[in-house]
Amino acid sequence: MRIAIGSDHCGYEMKVALKPLLAQMGVEAVDFGCHSTEPVDFPDVAKKVCDAVRENLFERGIMVCGTGVGAAIAANKIPGIRASVCHDIHSAHQCVEHDDVNIMCIGAQIIGPWLAIDLVRAFLDAKFSTEEHFRRRVDKLRLLELEGARELVNGS
């Protein structure tokens, strides 16, 4: 599996701590920044990670910021991306299984590295359900996204 990973300065140290785990799991993780604890704006890094996932260069992405919330908001603004803040094991796998989430967002100031490792494992091991009702709901999410884009174009 290939994943895109990124962080802002608040998530930098946790992102660095996750990289050896990913390598041990046989996951190729490409780092889209940031590369230090110097302040950066999380939307800039989120865009890079999400564009790489959206263009099918990577299967999924992981964003780490202070709370995970800002990264999730930024990621969800990008068409074709479904991002979720994940701070518990159940959400980390169910967001993929039920909602076909392709970007997991973690808050480095909210959870510790041991839990982050378990969350990453759950997220990356999860598969989108074949059950019709989950697929129907994700299709409706895509329609909402298209309707929003049409409204922007039409000035509504």
DSSP file (Angstrom, degrees, kcal/mol; ACC not computed):
  #  RESIDUE AA STRUCTURE BP1 BP2  ACC     N-H-->O    O-->H-N    N-H-->O    O-->H-N    TCO  KAPPA ALPHA  PHI   PSI    X-CA   Y-CA   Z-CA
    1    1 A M              0   0    0      0, 0.0    27,-2.7     0, 0.0     2,-0.5   0.000 360.0 360.0 360.0 142.1    0.0    0.0    0.0
    2    2 A R  E     -a   28   0A   0     25,-0.2    57,-2.3    27,-0.0    58,-0.9  -0.961 360.0-179.4-113.6 130.4    1.1    3.5   -0.8
    3    3 A I  E     -ab  29  60A   0     25,-2.9    27,-2.4    -2,-0.5     2,-0.4  -0.947  24.4-133.9-128.7 153.0    0.0    6.4    1.4
    4    4 A A  E     -ab  30  61A   0     56,-2.2    58,-2.3    -2,-0.3     2,-0.4  -0.861  27.5-170.9 -97.7 136.4    0.5   10.1    1.4
    5    5 A I  E     +ab  31  62A   0     25,-2.6    27,-3.1    -2,-0.4     2,-0.3  -0.976  11.3 158.7-131.2 144.8    1.3   11.6    4.8
    6    6 A G  E     - b   0  63A   0     56,-2.2    58,-1.9    -2,-0.4     2,-0.3  -0.982  10.2-178.5-157.0 166.0    1.5   15.2    6.0
    7    7 A S  E     - b   0  64A   0     26,-2.6    58,-0.2    -2,-0.3     2,-0.2  -0.979  24.3-123.2-155.9 163.9    1.4   17.4    9.0
    8    8 A D    >>  -     0   0    0     56,-1.7     4,-0.8    -2,-0.3     3,-0.6  -0.426  55.7 -82.8 -95.2-173.0    1.6   20.9   10.2
    9    9 A H  T 34 S+     0   0    0     31,-0.3     4,-0.4     1,-0.2     3,-0.4   0.833 129.9  55.9 -63.1 -32.9    4.2   22.0   12.8
   10   10 A C  T 34 S+     0   0    0      1,-0.2    -1,-0.2     2,-0.1     4,-0.2   0.805 115.1  38.3 -69.2 -28.4    2.0   20.8   15.7
   11   11 A G  T <> S+     0   0    0     -3,-0.6     4,-2.6    53,-0.4    -1,-0.2   0.444  88.5  99.2 -99.4  -2.1    1.8   17.3   14.2
   12   12 A Y  H  X S+     0   0    0     -4,-0.8     4,-2.4    -3,-0.4     5,-0.2   0.912  82.1  47.1 -54.3 -51.3    5.3   17.1   12.9
   13   13 A E  H  > S+     0   0    0     -4,-0.4     4,-1.9     1,-0.2    -1,-0.2   0.875 113.7  48.0 -64.4 -37.5    6.8   15.0   15.7
   14   14 A M  H  > S+     0   0    0     -4,-0.2     4,-1.8     2,-0.2    -1,-0.2   0.906 110.0  52.7 -68.6 -39.6    4.0   12.5   15.7
   15   15 A K  H  X S+     0   0    0     -4,-2.6     4,-1.2     1,-0.2     3,-0.3   0.931 109.3  49.2 -59.2 -44.9    4.2   12.1   11.9
   16   16 A V  H  < S+     0   0    0     -4,-2.4     3,-0.3     1,-0.2    -1,-0.2   0.890 109.9  52.1 -61.3 -39.7    7.9   11.4   12.3
   17   17 A A  H  X S+     0   0    0     -4,-1.9     4,-0.5     1,-0.2    -1,-0.2   0.801 107.7  52.9 -66.7 -29.2    7.2    8.8   15.0
   18   18 A L  H  X S+     0   0    0     -4,-1.8     4,-2.3    -3,-0.3     3,-0.2   0.763  90.2  77.4 -77.8 -25.5    4.6    7.1   12.7
   19   19 A K  H  X S+     0   0    0     -4,-1.2     4,-2.2    -3,-0.3    -1,-0.2   0.881  92.0  49.5 -58.7 -43.9    7.0    6.7    9.7
   20   20 A P  H  > S+     0   0    0      0, 0.0     4,-2.5     0, 0.0    -1,-0.2   0.896 110.4  52.4 -63.0 -36.6    8.9    3.7   11.1
   21   21 A L  H  X S+     0   0    0     -4,-0.5     4,-1.9    -3,-0.2    -2,-0.2   0.940 108.7  50.0 -60.4 -46.9    5.7    1.9   12.0
   22   22 A L  H  <>S+     0   0    0     -4,-2.3     5,-2.8     1,-0.2     4,-0.3   0.915 110.5  49.6 -59.8 -43.1    4.4    2.4    8.4
   23   23 A A  H ><5S+     0   0    0     -4,-2.2     3,-1.5     1,-0.2    -1,-0.2   0.911 109.2  52.1 -62.2 -42.1    7.7    1.0    7.1
   24   24 A Q  H 3<5S+     0   0    0     -4,-2.5    -1,-0.2     1,-0.3    -2,-0.2   0.828 106.8  54.4 -62.5 -31.3    7.4   -2.0    9.4
   25   25 A M  T 3<5S-     0   0    0     -4,-1.9    -1,-0.3    -5,-0.2    -2,-0.2   0.516 120.3-111.4 -79.0  -4.5    3.9   -2.6    8.1
   26   26 A G  T < 5S+     0   0    0     -3,-1.5     2,-0.5    -4,-0.3    -3,-0.2   0.696  71.0 144.2  80.1  19.6    5.2   -2.7    4.5
   27   27 A V      < -     0   0    0     -5,-2.8     2,-0.8    -6,-0.2    -1,-0.3  -0.798  47.9-140.0 -95.7 129.4    3.5    0.6    3.7
   28   28 A E  E     -a    2   0A   0    -27,-2.7   -25,-2.9    -2,-0.5     2,-0.5  -0.803  24.7-170.9 -86.1 114.1    5.2    3.1    1.4
   29   29 A A  E     -a    3   0A   0     -2,-0.8     2,-0.5   -27,-0.2   -25,-0.2  -0.932   9.3-160.4-112.4 122.4    4.6    6.5    3.0
   30   30 A V  E     -a    4   0A   0    -27,-2.4   -25,-2.6    -2,-0.5     2,-0.6  -0.901  16.7-136.5-103.9 127.3    5.5    9.6    1.1
   31   31 A D  E     -a    5   0A   0     -2,-0.5   -25,-0.2   -27,-0.2     3,-0.1  -0.723  19.7-176.5 -90.3 119.3    5.9   12.8    3.2
   32   32 A F        -     0   0    0    -27,-3.1   -26,-0.2    -2,-0.6    -1,-0.1   0.176  52.0-115.6 -99.3  15.5    4.3   15.9    1.8
   33   33 A G  S    S+     0   0    0      1,-0.3   -26,-2.6   -28,-0.3    -1,-0.4  -0.306  75.7 159.8 104.0 171.2    5.5   18.2    4.6
   34   34 A C        -     0   0    0    -28,-0.3    -1,-0.3    -2,-0.1   -26,-0.0   0.706  37.0-170.3 -76.8 175.0    6.0   19.9    6.8
   35   35 A H        +     0   0    0     -2,-0.1     2,-0.3    -3,-0.1   -27,-0.0   0.109  63.3  17.7-122.2  21.2    9.6   19.0    7.6
   36   36 A S  S    S-     0   0    0      2,-0.2   -24,-0.1   -28,-0.0    -2,-0.1  -0.951  85.3 -92.0-167.5-177.6   10.2   20.8   10.9
   37   37 A T  S    S+     0   0    0     -2,-0.3   -28,-0.1   -25,-0.1     3,-0.1   0.284  80.4 122.7 -92.4  10.0    8.5   22.4   13.8
   38   38 A E  S    S-     0   0    0      1,-0.1    -2,-0.2   -30,-0.0   -29,-0.1  -0.546  78.3 -91.4 -69.7 136.3    8.6   25.8   12.1
   39   39 A P        +     0   0    0      0, 0.0     2,-0.3     0, 0.0    -1,-0.1  -0.192  55.3 166.0 -56.5 134.4    5.0   27.1   11.8
   40   40 A V        -     0   0    0     -3,-0.1     2,-0.6    -6,-0.0   -31,-0.3  -0.906  41.4-102.3-137.8 165.7    3.2   26.3    8.6
   41   41 A D    >>  -     0   0    0     -2,-0.3     3,-1.3     1,-0.1     4,-1.0  -0.842  23.7-145.4 -95.2 119.3   -0.5   26.5    7.5
   42   42 A F  H 3> S+     0   0    0     -2,-0.6     4,-2.9     1,-0.3     5,-0.2   0.789  93.9  65.5 -57.5 -31.6   -2.2   23.1    7.6
   43   43 A P  H 3> S+     0   0    0      0, 0.0     4,-2.1     0, 0.0    -1,-0.3   0.868  99.0  54.4 -61.0 -31.6   -4.4   23.8    4.5
   44   44 A D  H <> S+     0   0    0     -3,-1.3     4,-1.4     2,-0.2    -2,-0.2   0.924 113.5  39.9 -66.2 -43.5   -1.3   24.0    2.3
   45   45 A V  H  X S+     0   0    0     -4,-1.0     4,-2.4     2,-0.2     5,-0.2   0.903 112.8  55.7 -72.2 -40.9   -0.1   20.6    3.4
   46   46 A A  H  X S+     0   0    0     -4,-2.9     4,-3.0     1,-0.2     5,-0.3   0.896 104.9  53.8 -58.2 -40.4   -3.6   19.1    3.4
   47   47 A K  H  X S+     0   0    0     -4,-2.1     4,-2.7    -5,-0.2     5,-0.2   0.918 108.9  48.2 -61.3 -43.6   -4.0   20.2   -0.3
   48   48 A K  H  X S+     0   0    0     -4,-1.4     4,-1.8     2,-0.2    -2,-0.2   0.939 114.9  44.6 -62.8 -47.1   -0.8   18.4   -1.3
   49   49 A V  H  X S+     0   0    0     -4,-2.4     4,-1.8     1,-0.2    -2,-0.2   0.939 116.9  45.5 -61.9 -48.0   -1.8   15.2    0.5
   50   50 A C  H  X S+     0   0    0     -4,-3.0     4,-3.2     1,-0.2     5,-0.2   0.881 109.5  53.7 -67.9 -39.0   -5.3   15.2   -0.8
   51   51 A D  H  X S+     0   0    0     -4,-2.7     4,-2.1    -5,-0.3    -1,-0.2   0.906 108.4  51.1 -61.6 -39.7   -4.4   16.0   -4.4
   52   52 A A  H  <>S+     0   0    0     -4,-1.8     5,-2.2    -5,-0.2     6,-0.9   0.888 114.5  42.9 -64.8 -38.7   -2.0   13.1   -4.4
   53   53 A V  H ><5S+     0   0    0     -4,-1.8     3,-1.9     4,-0.2    -2,-0.2   0.920 113.1  52.0 -71.5 -43.9   -4.8   10.8   -3.1
   54   54 A R  H 3<5S+     0   0    0     -4,-3.2    -2,-0.2     1,-0.3    -1,-0.2   0.842 106.3  54.0 -61.7 -34.1   -7.4   12.3   -5.4
   55   55 A E  T 3<5S-     0   0    0     -4,-2.1    -1,-0.3    -5,-0.2    -2,-0.2   0.309 116.1-117.3 -83.9   9.7   -5.1   11.7   -8.4
   56   56 A N  T < 5S+     0   0    0     -3,-1.9    -3,-0.2     2,-0.2    -2,-0.1   0.736  81.4 124.3  60.9  26.4   -4.9    8.0   -7.4
   57   57 A L  S   <S+     0   0    0     -5,-2.2     2,-0.3    -6,-0.2    -4,-0.2   0.704  80.2  27.7 -80.6 -21.5   -1.1    8.3   -6.8
   58   58 A F  S    S-     0   0    0     -6,-0.9    -2,-0.2    -5,-0.2   -55,-0.2  -0.972  72.9-136.0-138.6 150.0   -1.8    6.9   -3.3
   59   59 A E  S    S-     0   0    0    -57,-2.3     2,-0.3    -2,-0.3   -56,-0.2   0.883  84.3 -10.0 -74.9 -39.2   -4.5    4.7   -1.9
   60   60 A R  E     -b    3   0A   0    -58,-0.9   -56,-2.2     2,-0.0     2,-0.3  -0.910  63.7-135.9-149.4 174.1   -5.1    6.8    1.3
   61   61 A G  E     -bc   4 103A   0     41,-2.4    43,-2.5    -2,-0.3     2,-0.4  -0.957   1.7-153.2-137.7 158.2   -3.7    9.7    3.2
   62   62 A I  E     -bc   5 104A   0    -58,-2.3   -56,-2.2    -2,-0.3     2,-0.4  -0.999  10.1-170.1-130.8 129.8   -2.9   10.6    6.8
   63   63 A M  E     -bc   6 105A   0     41,-2.9    43,-2.6    -2,-0.4     2,-0.5  -0.969   2.4-166.2-118.6 136.8   -2.8   14.2    8.1
   64   64 A V  E     +bc   7 106A   0    -58,-1.9   -56,-1.7    -2,-0.4   -53,-0.4  -0.985  22.3 144.9-124.5 122.5   -1.6   15.1   11.6
   65   65 A C  E     - c   0 107A   0     41,-2.2    43,-2.9    -2,-0.5    44,-0.4  -0.665  64.5 -72.8-134.7-165.1   -2.2   18.5   13.1
   66   66 A G  S    S-     0   0    0     41,-0.2    43,-2.6    -2,-0.2    44,-0.4   0.947 124.6  -0.3 -61.2 -51.9   -2.8   19.8   16.7
   67   67 A T  S    S-     0   0    0     40,-0.2    40,-0.5    41,-0.2    -1,-0.2   0.574  89.1-122.6-112.8 -15.1   -6.4   18.5   17.0
   68   68 A G  S  > S+     0   0    0     38,-0.4     4,-1.9    17,-0.1     5,-0.1   0.109  91.7  97.6  88.8 -20.9   -7.0   16.8   13.6
   69   69 A V  H  > S+     0   0    0      2,-0.2     4,-2.6     1,-0.2     5,-0.2   0.942  79.3  46.9 -69.3 -49.3  -10.0   19.1   13.2
   70   70 A G  H  > S+     0   0    0      1,-0.2     4,-2.6     2,-0.2     5,-0.2   0.913 113.0  49.9 -60.3 -43.0   -8.3   21.8   11.0
   71   71 A A  H  > S+     0   0    0      1,-0.2     4,-2.7     2,-0.2    -1,-0.2   0.897 111.2  49.5 -62.2 -40.3   -6.8   19.2    8.7
   72   72 A A  H  X S+     0   0    0     -4,-1.9     4,-2.4     2,-0.2    11,-0.2   0.903 110.7  49.5 -66.4 -41.1  -10.2   17.4    8.4
   73   73 A I  H  X S+     0   0    0     -4,-2.6     4,-0.6     2,-0.2    -2,-0.2   0.951 114.2  45.3 -62.0 -48.3  -11.9   20.7    7.5
   74   74 A A  H >< S+     0   0    0     -4,-2.6     3,-1.2     1,-0.2     4,-0.3   0.935 113.9  48.9 -60.5 -47.2   -9.3   21.5    4.9
   75   75 A A  H >< S+     0   0    0     -4,-2.7     3,-1.7     1,-0.3    -1,-0.2   0.886 105.8  56.8 -62.2 -40.1   -9.3   18.0    3.4
   76   76 A N  H 3< S+     0   0    0     -4,-2.4    -1,-0.3     1,-0.3    -2,-0.2   0.586  95.1  66.9 -72.0  -8.0  -13.1   17.9    3.1
   77   77 A K  T << S+     0   0    0     -3,-1.2    -1,-0.3    -4,-0.6    -2,-0.2   0.605  84.9  87.7 -80.5 -12.2  -13.0   21.1    1.0
   78   78 A I  S X  S-     0   0    0     -3,-1.7     3,-1.8    -4,-0.3    -4,-0.0  -0.782  88.4-114.4 -95.7 122.1  -11.3   19.1   -1.8
   79   79 A P  T 3  S+     0   0    0      0, 0.0     3,-0.1     0, 0.0    -2,-0.1  -0.214  99.9  23.3 -54.6 138.2  -13.5   17.3   -4.2
   80   80 A G  T 3  S+     0   0    0      1,-0.3     2,-0.4    -4,-0.1    -4,-0.1   0.397  99.1 112.9  87.7  -2.5  -13.2   13.5   -4.1
   81   81 A I    <   -     0   0    0     -3,-1.8     2,-0.5    -6,-0.2    -1,-0.3  -0.864  42.2-174.5-107.3 136.4  -11.9   13.6   -0.5
   82   82 A R        -     0   0    0     -2,-0.4    20,-2.1    18,-0.2    21,-1.6  -0.958  18.0-178.3-125.6 110.6  -13.7   12.2    2.5
   83   83 A A  E     -d  103   0A   0     -2,-0.5     2,-0.4   -11,-0.2    21,-0.2  -0.816   7.5-173.0-113.7 149.7  -11.7   12.9    5.6
   84   84 A S  E     -d  104   0A   0     19,-1.9    21,-2.8    -2,-0.3     2,-0.4  -1.000  27.1-124.8-141.7 139.1  -12.4   12.0    9.2
   85   85 A V  E     -d  105   0A   0     -2,-0.4     2,-0.5    19,-0.2    21,-0.2  -0.707  33.1-165.8 -74.7 131.5  -10.9   12.9   12.6
   86   86 A C        +     0   0    0     19,-2.5    21,-0.2    -2,-0.4     3,-0.1  -0.948  31.6 147.6-128.6 111.6  -10.0    9.6   14.2
   87   87 A H        +     0   0    0     -2,-0.5     2,-0.3    19,-0.1    -1,-0.1   0.225  67.0  51.5-124.1  10.8   -9.2    9.4   17.9
   88   88 A D  S  > S-     0   0    0      1,-0.1     4,-1.9    31,-0.1    -1,-0.1  -0.985  81.7-118.8-144.9 155.1  -10.6    6.0   18.7
   89   89 A I  H  > S+     0   0    0     -2,-0.3     4,-1.6     1,-0.2     5,-0.3   0.887 110.0  55.5 -61.2 -43.2  -10.1    2.5   17.1
   90   90 A H  H  > S+     0   0    0      1,-0.2     4,-2.8     2,-0.2     3,-0.4   0.936 110.7  44.0 -59.1 -48.6  -13.8    2.1   16.1
   91   91 A S  H  > S+     0   0    0      1,-0.2     4,-2.1     2,-0.2    -1,-0.2   0.861 106.8  62.5 -63.9 -35.3  -13.9    5.3   14.1
   92   92 A A  H  < S+     0   0    0     -4,-1.9     4,-0.3     1,-0.2    -1,-0.2   0.848 117.7  25.7 -63.5 -35.0  -10.6    4.6   12.5
   93   93 A H  H >X S+     0   0    0     -4,-1.6     4,-2.5    -3,-0.4     3,-0.7   0.829 119.9  55.3 -95.6 -36.4  -11.8    1.4   10.8
   94   94 A Q  H 3X>S+     0   0    0     -4,-2.8     4,-3.0    -5,-0.3     5,-0.7   0.835  97.5  63.9 -68.2 -30.3  -15.5    2.2   10.5
   95   95 A C  H 3X5S+     0   0    0     -4,-2.1     6,-1.9    -5,-0.3     4,-0.8   0.854 112.4  37.5 -61.3 -31.9  -14.9    5.5    8.7
   96   96 A V  H <>5S+     0   0    0     -3,-0.7     4,-1.5     4,-0.3    33,-0.3   0.918 117.6  49.5 -80.0 -48.4  -13.4    3.4    5.9
   97   97 A E  H  <5S+     0   0    0     -4,-2.5    32,-2.4    31,-0.2    -2,-0.2   0.858 128.1  20.9 -62.0 -38.5  -15.9    0.5    6.1
   98   98 A H  H  <5S+     0   0    0     -4,-3.0    -1,-0.2    -5,-0.2    -3,-0.2   0.771 136.8  27.5-102.0 -31.0  -19.0    2.6    6.1
   99   99 A D  H  <<S-     0   0    0     -4,-0.8    -3,-0.2    -5,-0.7    -2,-0.2   0.360  91.1-125.4-119.8   3.9  -18.1    6.0    4.6
  100  100 A D     <  -     0   0    0     -4,-1.5    -4,-0.3    -6,-0.2   -18,-0.2   0.859  39.3-172.7  53.0  40.9  -15.1    5.1    2.3
  101  101 A V        -     0   0    0     -6,-1.9   -18,-0.2     1,-0.1    -1,-0.2  -0.407  16.4-176.3 -64.6 136.9  -12.9    7.7    4.0
  102  102 A N        +     0   0    0    -20,-2.1   -41,-2.4     1,-0.2     2,-0.4   0.465  65.9  54.0-116.0  -4.7   -9.6    8.2    2.2
  103  103 A I  E     -cd  61  83A   0    -21,-1.6   -19,-1.9   -43,-0.2     2,-0.5  -0.979  64.6-161.0-131.4 121.4   -7.9   10.7    4.6
  104  104 A M  E     -cd  62  84A   0    -43,-2.5   -41,-2.9    -2,-0.4     2,-0.5  -0.862   8.9-157.7 -98.5 134.0   -7.5   10.1    8.3
  105  105 A C  E     -cd  63  85A   0    -21,-2.8   -19,-2.5    -2,-0.5     2,-0.4  -0.947   8.5-169.8-115.7 131.6   -6.8   13.1   10.5
  106  106 A I  E     -c   64   0A   0    -43,-2.6   -41,-2.2    -2,-0.5     2,-0.7  -0.925  19.0-136.8-122.5 142.4   -5.1   12.8   13.9
  107  107 A G  E >>  -c   65   0A   0    -40,-0.5     4,-2.3    -2,-0.4     3,-1.5  -0.874  10.1-167.0 -99.8 108.3   -4.6   15.3   16.6
  108  108 A A  T 34 S+     0   0    0    -43,-2.9   -42,-0.2    -2,-0.7   -41,-0.2   0.741  91.5  51.5 -66.8 -22.9   -1.1   15.1   18.0
  109  109 A Q  T 34 S+     0   0    0    -43,-2.6    -1,-0.3   -44,-0.4   -42,-0.1   0.465 113.6  45.9 -90.1  -1.5   -2.1   17.3   21.0
  110  110 A I  T <4 S+     0   0    0     -3,-1.5     2,-0.3   -44,-0.4    -2,-0.2   0.780 116.1  29.7-107.4 -41.7   -5.1   15.0   21.7
  111  111 A I  S  < S-     0   0    0     -4,-2.3    -1,-0.2     1,-0.0    -5,-0.0  -0.801  75.3-120.1-121.2 162.6   -3.8   11.5   21.5
  112  112 A G     >  -     0   0    0     -2,-0.3     4,-2.2    -3,-0.1     5,-0.1  -0.453  33.7-100.4 -95.3 171.9   -0.4    9.9   22.2
  113  113 A P  H  > S+     0   0    0      0, 0.0     4,-2.1     0, 0.0     5,-0.2   0.817 117.2  58.4 -64.7 -32.2    1.8    8.0   19.8
  114  114 A W  H  > S+     0   0    0      2,-0.2     4,-1.6     1,-0.2     5,-0.1   0.936 111.1  41.7 -64.3 -44.5    0.8    4.5   21.1
  115  115 A L  H  > S+     0   0    0      1,-0.2     4,-2.6     2,-0.2    -1,-0.2   0.899 110.8  57.6 -67.6 -39.6   -2.9    5.2   20.2
  116  116 A A  H  X S+     0   0    0     -4,-2.2     4,-2.5     1,-0.2    -2,-0.2   0.895 104.4  52.4 -57.2 -40.5   -1.9    6.8   17.0
  117  117 A I  H  X S+     0   0    0     -4,-2.1     4,-2.2     1,-0.2    -1,-0.2   0.931 110.6  46.7 -61.6 -46.2   -0.1    3.6   15.9
  118  118 A D  H  X S+     0   0    0     -4,-1.6     4,-2.3     1,-0.2    -2,-0.2   0.884 111.8  51.7 -63.7 -38.3   -3.2    1.5   16.6
  119  119 A L  H  X S+     0   0    0     -4,-2.6     4,-2.7     2,-0.2    -2,-0.2   0.918 108.7  50.1 -64.3 -44.1   -5.4    4.0   14.8
  120  120 A V  H  X S+     0   0    0     -4,-2.5     4,-2.7     2,-0.2     5,-0.3   0.920 110.7  49.9 -62.0 -43.7   -3.2    3.9   11.7
  121  121 A R  H  X S+     0   0    0     -4,-2.2     4,-2.1     1,-0.2    -1,-0.2   0.942 112.8  46.5 -59.3 -47.4   -3.2    0.1   11.7
  122  122 A A  H  X S+     0   0    0     -4,-2.3     4,-1.0     1,-0.2    -2,-0.2   0.909 114.6  47.6 -62.7 -42.5   -7.1    0.1   12.0
  123  123 A F  H  < S+     0   0    0     -4,-2.7     3,-0.3     1,-0.2    -2,-0.2   0.927 115.2  43.3 -64.6 -47.5   -7.4    2.7    9.2
  124  124 A L  H  < S+     0   0    0     -4,-2.7    -1,-0.2     1,-0.2    -2,-0.2   0.791 113.6  51.2 -74.2 -27.3   -5.1    1.1    6.8
  125  125 A D  H  < S+     0   0    0     -4,-2.1    -1,-0.2    -5,-0.3    -2,-0.2   0.686  91.1 100.3 -80.0 -18.5   -6.4   -2.5    7.3
  126  126 A A     <  -     0   0    0     -4,-1.0     2,-0.4    -3,-0.3   -32,-0.1  -0.332  55.7-159.1 -73.7 149.8  -10.0   -1.4    6.8
  127  127 A K        -     0   0    0    -34,-0.1     2,-0.1    -2,-0.0     3,-0.1  -0.966  28.4-101.7-126.7 144.1  -11.9   -2.0    3.5
  128  128 A F        -     0   0    0     -2,-0.4   -31,-0.2     1,-0.1   -30,-0.2  -0.426  48.4-106.7 -64.5 136.0  -15.0   -0.3    2.2
  129  129 A S        -     0   0    0    -32,-2.4    -1,-0.1   -33,-0.3   -31,-0.0  -0.226  11.3-146.2 -64.6 149.7  -18.1   -2.4    2.7
  130  130 A T        +     0   0    0     -3,-0.1    -1,-0.1     4,-0.1     2,-0.1   0.435  62.1 122.6 -91.1  -2.1  -19.8   -4.2   -0.2
  131  131 A E    >>  -     0   0    0      1,-0.1     4,-1.8     2,-0.0     3,-0.7  -0.407  66.2-132.8 -67.3 135.5  -23.1   -3.7    1.5
  132  132 A E  H 3> S+     0   0    0      1,-0.2     4,-2.9     2,-0.2     5,-0.2   0.853 100.3  57.3 -58.8 -41.3  -25.5   -1.7   -0.7
  133  133 A H  H 3> S+     0   0    0      1,-0.2     4,-1.6     2,-0.2    -1,-0.2   0.842 108.1  47.1 -66.7 -31.4  -26.7    0.8    1.9
  134  134 A F  H <> S+     0   0    0     -3,-0.7     4,-2.1     2,-0.2    -1,-0.2   0.903 113.7  47.9 -72.5 -40.6  -23.2    2.0    2.6
  135  135 A R  H  X S+     0   0    0     -4,-1.8     4,-2.3     1,-0.2    -2,-0.2   0.897 110.2  52.6 -65.7 -39.5  -22.4    2.3   -1.1
  136  136 A R  H  X S+     0   0    0     -4,-2.9     4,-1.9     1,-0.2    -1,-0.2   0.916 109.6  49.3 -61.0 -43.0  -25.7    4.2   -1.7
  137  137 A R  H  X S+     0   0    0     -4,-1.6     4,-1.7     2,-0.2    -2,-0.2   0.891 110.3  49.3 -66.6 -39.8  -24.9    6.7    1.1
  138  138 A V  H  X S+     0   0    0     -4,-2.1     4,-2.0     2,-0.2    -1,-0.2   0.885 108.4  54.3 -67.6 -37.1  -21.4    7.3   -0.3
  139  139 A D  H  X S+     0   0    0     -4,-2.3     4,-2.0     1,-0.2    -1,-0.2   0.893 106.7  52.1 -60.2 -38.8  -22.9    7.9   -3.7
  140  140 A K  H  X S+     0   0    0     -4,-1.9     4,-2.3     2,-0.2    -1,-0.2   0.854 105.4  54.7 -66.3 -34.3  -25.2   10.5   -2.1
  141  141 A L  H  X S+     0   0    0     -4,-1.7     4,-2.0     2,-0.2    -1,-0.2   0.911 107.1  50.7 -63.0 -41.2  -22.1   12.2   -0.6
  142  142 A R  H  X S+     0   0    0     -4,-2.0     4,-2.3     1,-0.2    -2,-0.2   0.896 109.0  51.5 -62.5 -40.1  -20.7   12.4   -4.1
  143  143 A L  H  X S+     0   0    0     -4,-2.0     4,-2.8     2,-0.2    -2,-0.2   0.904 107.3  52.2 -64.4 -40.9  -23.9   13.9   -5.4
  144  144 A L  H  X S+     0   0    0     -4,-2.3     4,-2.3     1,-0.2    -1,-0.2   0.910 109.4  50.6 -59.3 -41.4  -23.8   16.5   -2.6
  145  145 A E  H  X S+     0   0    0     -4,-2.0     4,-1.9     2,-0.2    -2,-0.2   0.916 111.5  47.2 -62.5 -44.4  -20.3   17.4   -3.7
  146  146 A L  H  X S+     0   0    0     -4,-2.3     4,-2.4     2,-0.2    -2,-0.2   0.895 110.6  52.1 -65.4 -40.4  -21.4   17.8   -7.3
  147  147 A E  H  X S+     0   0    0     -4,-2.8     4,-2.3     1,-0.2    -1,-0.2   0.906 108.8  51.0 -62.2 -41.3  -24.4   19.9   -6.4
  148  148 A G  H  X S+     0   0    0     -4,-2.3     4,-1.8     1,-0.2    -1,-0.2   0.893 110.3  49.2 -62.9 -40.2  -22.1   22.2   -4.3
  149  149 A A  H  X S+     0   0    0     -4,-1.9     4,-2.2     2,-0.2    -2,-0.2   0.901 110.1  51.1 -66.3 -40.5  -19.8   22.6   -7.3
  150  150 A R  H  X S+     0   0    0     -4,-2.4     4,-2.9     1,-0.2     6,-0.2   0.912 107.8  52.9 -62.6 -41.8  -22.7   23.4   -9.6
  151  151 A E  H  X>S+     0   0    0     -4,-2.3     5,-1.8     1,-0.2     4,-0.9   0.890 108.7  50.0 -61.7 -39.3  -23.9   26.0   -7.2
  152  152 A L  H  <5S+     0   0    0     -4,-1.8     3,-0.4     2,-0.2    -1,-0.2   0.926 113.6  45.3 -63.3 -44.5  -20.5   27.6   -7.2
  153  153 A V  H  <5S+     0   0    0     -4,-2.2    -2,-0.2     1,-0.2    -1,-0.2   0.898 116.7  44.6 -66.3 -41.3  -20.4   27.7  -11.0
  154  154 A N  H  <5S-     0   0    0     -4,-2.9    -1,-0.2    -5,-0.2    -2,-0.2   0.532 109.6-121.1 -83.9  -6.2  -23.9   28.9  -11.4
  155  155 A G  T  <5       0   0    0     -4,-0.9    -3,-0.2    -3,-0.4    -4,-0.1   0.720 360.0 360.0  76.1  20.3  -23.5   31.6   -8.7
  156  156 A S      <       0   0    0     -5,-1.8    -4,-0.2    -6,-0.2    -5,-0.1   0.460 360.0 360.0 -81.3 360.0  -26.3   30.2   -6.5
